[in-house]
Amino acid sequence: MKVGIVGGGMMGVSLGYFLSQQGAEVEIFEAASHLGGLADSVVLSDGTSVDRFYHTILSSDSHLRELCAELGIADKLRFRETRMGFFYRGQIHSMNNIVEFLRFPPLNWIDRFRLGLTVLYAQLVRDWHRLEGVSVEEWLLRLSGRRTFENIWRPMLKAKFDGGFERTPATYIWSRLVRMKSTRSGASQKEEAGHVIGGYATLIDAMVDRINAAGGSIHLCSPVQEILIEQGRARGLRSSHDEHVFDAVVAALQAPVFRRMIPCAGEDYRDAIDSTEYLGVICPLMVLDRPLTGFWTLNITDDQIPFTGVIETTTYIDPGFVGGHHLIYLPKYTAPGSAWQQMSDEQITKTWLQNLQAMFPGFDQEWIHDFTVHRERHVEPLHWLNSSSLIPEFITPVDNLYLATTAQIYPALTNGESVTRHARQLAEIILRGRPGAANLSPDVVVSESVVDTARI
Ligand SMILES: Cc1cc2nc3c(=O)[nH]c(=O)nc-3n(C[C@H](O)[C@H](O)[C@H](O)COP(=O)(O)OP(=O)(O)OC[C@H]3O[C@@H](n4cnc5c(N)ncnc54)[C@H](O)[C@@H]3O)c2cc1C
C-alpha cells in the first residue's frame, strides 16, 4: 500500500512511522525545509538548537515513553521534580504542597477547601460527555465558588482564550485538571516534568530513520498544493514540484489548511471543515544567562499582563543540554482574528519586556542572550458547548482520503502524548482497510483516543 502523507509535524511523522513499520510504503511531504511543525527547533545566535515552543513531557505520558523505548531513545528521556507558582497582585506564590496551598492569600479556608475539592472531583469524572453541555464557568462556579472563580479561574480563562470563554465547555478545564494531577503521585504529591535530550527533534529523527530504513521517503520544501480527487476518490497529490500517485492520502495538518487543498471535494464537506477554529499563539523565547523564577510554570492571574504564564523549561532541562542557557517562554494565546497577531515583533518585544520588568523589578535586560518572537495561527483547536459531533472525522467522504488532525483529539489535550497515540490508532484504521473502518462511528474514532481519563 502506497500512502502519501501531507505534513511532517509530529502527527505526520508518527503516522508515517507506524504505517511503515507495518509494511506500508510511505512518502511524507513537508512544506518547510525541516520536519517538526509546531514541535520543531530553532537555532540560537551561538548555534545551540532548542525547542521553538516549550515541550514538556509528563512522567505519566505512557505512550510517549513506550514510543521512545520502541525507538531505542528511552535513555534520552529526563525527568525532574518541578515547582509551580502563581503571580497574583504583584506577588509570586509557590503552590507545590498542601502547606503552601493552605497559605494561598487570595482565598479563605472555605475557598481553598473548595478549590482542592474541584481538583479531586475532576479525577472522579469518568464520563466526559456529561460535561460537554455545561459551560466551564458554570462548572467552576458550582465547585470552586464565586471568590475563587473571580480571583483565579476567570483571569486565567480570559488570558487563555484571549477574551471570551462563554461557549467553552467544562471538558476544557476537566482534561487539564486530570492531566496535571496525573503527574503527581504518592503521598508527597510531587510533580515531575521532563523532556527528550535534544527536544522533540530527537524523537522525530528517530522515527524518520525507521521510515527510511523501511523504504519510505521524506520530501522537504514540498508544499502540497492540491490533493487530486477524481470521481469521489483521492488518487494522489500535487506538490510544488510534481504529481504523485498513491493508494491512500492522509492530510496530517490543521483543518483550514486541509480545506484549501481539496477544491474538488464536495462543498458541504469543505464548509464543515471550515467550521473548525483554533487558538493561535505568540510565544517569545527569552534566553537568559541565569534562572528567572525557579518555577516550571508561573501562572499569571492578572489580566493586565499580556502573556498567560512564564514557562522556564530549564527548571527541568539541565542547562548543560542547551548550551548552558536558561530558557523562558512567554506565551500569549490568541483568538481567531486577534489584533495581537497584527503587532510587529518589535512591538511584542517592547510590551513583553516592559511587563516582565514590572513583574520582576530586579530583572536586568543585560541578562538576555536572545529574545525572539515566535508565532502560529493554528495551534489549539477550539471546542464549543455540545460541539463534539462537529469534529471532522478521520475518514473523509472522499475514498482513500483521510484527515489526521489535532481537532480530533478531544477532550484530551493536544501534545506529544496524545498526538502520537492518535497517530498509532489512525495507522491501524488505515491498514485495517476502508470497508472495516467505515463501520466505526465517528464517536468510536474520537473516543478510542480520548475517553479513558487515565490516559489524558
Ligand atoms: C506554545 C505551544 C506549547 C506547547 N506545549 C506542549 C507541551 O508542553 N508538550 C507537548 O507534548 N506538546 C506541546 N505542544 C503541542 C504540540 O507541539 C502539538 O500538539 C503537535 O506538535 C502538533 O503536531 P501536528 O503534526 O498535528 O501539527 P503541526 O506541527 O502544525 O504540523 C503540520 C505540518 O504540516 C506542514 N504543512 C502545512 N501546510 C503544508 C502543505 N501545504 N504541504 C505540506 N506540508 C504542509 C507544516 O509545515 C507542519 O510541519 C505545544 C504547542 C505550542 C504551539
The ligand as an SDF file (V2000), in Angstrom:
LIG
                    3D

 53 58  0  0  0  0  0  0  0  0999 V2000
    3.1380   27.1400   22.5080 C   0  0  0  0  0  0  0  0  0  0  0  0
    2.9900   25.6600   22.4420 C   0  0  0  0  0  0  0  0  0  0  0  0
    3.2070   24.8860   23.5710 C   0  0  0  0  0  0  0  0  0  0  0  0
    3.0910   23.5000   23.5270 C   0  0  0  0  0  0  0  0  0  0  0  0
    3.3650   22.7760   24.6490 N   0  0  0  0  0  0  0  0  0  0  0  0
    3.4450   21.4330   24.5540 C   0  0  0  0  0  0  0  0  0  0  0  0
    3.9390   20.6610   25.6420 C   0  0  0  0  0  0  0  0  0  0  0  0
    4.2790   21.2080   26.6870 O   0  0  0  0  0  0  0  0  0  0  0  0
    4.0430   19.3170   25.4890 N   0  0  0  0  0  0  0  0  0  0  0  0
    3.6920   18.6910   24.3260 C   0  0  0  0  0  0  0  0  0  0  0  0
    3.8570   17.4720   24.2250 O   0  0  0  0  0  0  0  0  0  0  0  0
    3.1560   19.3940   23.3040 N   0  0  0  0  0  0  0  0  0  0  0  0
    3.0400   20.7410   23.3750 C   0  0  0  0  0  0  0  0  0  0  0  0
    2.5620   21.4670   22.3160 N   0  0  0  0  0  0  0  0  0  0  0  0
    1.7510   20.8040   21.2780 C   0  0  0  0  0  0  0  0  0  0  0  0
    2.4930   20.1340   20.1590 C   0  0  0  0  0  0  0  0  0  0  0  0
    3.5100   20.9420   19.6410 O   0  0  0  0  0  0  0  0  0  0  0  0
    1.4610   19.8690   19.0410 C   0  0  0  0  0  0  0  0  0  0  0  0
    0.3450   19.2030   19.5520 O   0  0  0  0  0  0  0  0  0  0  0  0
    2.0000   18.9930   17.9370 C   0  0  0  0  0  0  0  0  0  0  0  0
    3.2930   19.4000   17.5640 O   0  0  0  0  0  0  0  0  0  0  0  0
    1.0410   19.0730   16.7490 C   0  0  0  0  0  0  0  0  0  0  0  0
    1.5760   18.3620   15.6610 O   0  0  0  0  0  0  0  0  0  0  0  0
    0.8280   18.2630   14.2540 P   0  0  0  0  0  0  0  0  0  0  0  0
    1.6870   17.4320   13.3940 O   0  0  0  0  0  0  0  0  0  0  0  0
   -0.5740   17.8340   14.4620 O   0  0  0  0  0  0  0  0  0  0  0  0
    0.7280   19.7550   13.7010 O   0  0  0  0  0  0  0  0  0  0  0  0
    1.8670   20.7060   13.1100 P   0  0  0  0  0  0  0  0  0  0  0  0
    3.0470   20.6700   13.9860 O   0  0  0  0  0  0  0  0  0  0  0  0
    1.2370   22.0310   12.8740 O   0  0  0  0  0  0  0  0  0  0  0  0
    2.2630   20.0380   11.7190 O   0  0  0  0  0  0  0  0  0  0  0  0
    1.6590   20.3380   10.4960 C   0  0  0  0  0  0  0  0  0  0  0  0
    2.7610   20.3230    9.4320 C   0  0  0  0  0  0  0  0  0  0  0  0
    2.1640   20.4980    8.1540 O   0  0  0  0  0  0  0  0  0  0  0  0
    3.0260   21.3160    7.3850 C   0  0  0  0  0  0  0  0  0  0  0  0
    2.2680   21.9040    6.2590 N   0  0  0  0  0  0  0  0  0  0  0  0
    1.3930   22.9360    6.2840 C   0  0  0  0  0  0  0  0  0  0  0  0
    0.9410   23.1830    5.0510 N   0  0  0  0  0  0  0  0  0  0  0  0
    1.5120   22.2650    4.2340 C   0  0  0  0  0  0  0  0  0  0  0  0
    1.4330   21.9970    2.8390 C   0  0  0  0  0  0  0  0  0  0  0  0
    0.6610   22.7290    2.0210 N   0  0  0  0  0  0  0  0  0  0  0  0
    2.1620   20.9800    2.3350 N   0  0  0  0  0  0  0  0  0  0  0  0
    2.9670   20.2150    3.1320 C   0  0  0  0  0  0  0  0  0  0  0  0
    3.0890   20.4520    4.4530 N   0  0  0  0  0  0  0  0  0  0  0  0
    2.3620   21.4470    4.9970 C   0  0  0  0  0  0  0  0  0  0  0  0
    3.5320   22.3340    8.3820 C   0  0  0  0  0  0  0  0  0  0  0  0
    4.7140   22.9830    7.9140 O   0  0  0  0  0  0  0  0  0  0  0  0
    3.7700   21.4540    9.6080 C   0  0  0  0  0  0  0  0  0  0  0  0
    5.0820   20.9380    9.6250 O   0  0  0  0  0  0  0  0  0  0  0  0
    2.6920   22.8580   22.3250 C   0  0  0  0  0  0  0  0  0  0  0  0
    2.4820   23.6280   21.1770 C   0  0  0  0  0  0  0  0  0  0  0  0
    2.6340   25.0100   21.2270 C   0  0  0  0  0  0  0  0  0  0  0  0
    2.4280   25.8160   19.9800 C   0  0  0  0  0  0  0  0  0  0  0  0
  1  2  1  0
  2  3  1  0
  2 52  2  0
  3  4  2  0
  4  5  1  0
  4 50  1  0
  5  6  2  0
  6  7  1  0
  6 13  1  0
  7  8  2  0
  7  9  1  0
  9 10  1  0
 10 11  2  0
 10 12  1  0
 12 13  2  0
 13 14  1  0
 14 15  1  0
 14 50  1  0
 15 16  1  0
 16 17  1  0
 16 18  1  0
 18 19  1  0
 18 20  1  0
 20 21  1  0
 20 22  1  0
 22 23  1  0
 23 24  1  0
 24 25  2  0
 24 26  1  0
 24 27  1  0
 27 28  1  0
 28 29  2  0
 28 30  1  0
 28 31  1  0
 31 32  1  0
 32 33  1  0
 33 34  1  0
 33 48  1  0
 34 35  1  0
 35 36  1  0
 35 46  1  0
 36 37  1  0
 36 45  1  0
 37 38  2  0
 38 39  1  0
 39 40  1  0
 39 45  2  0
 40 41  1  0
 40 42  2  0
 42 43  1  0
 43 44  2  0
 44 45  1  0
 46 47  1  0
 46 48  1  0
 48 49  1  0
 50 51  2  0
 51 52  1  0
 52 53  1  0
M  END
$$$$
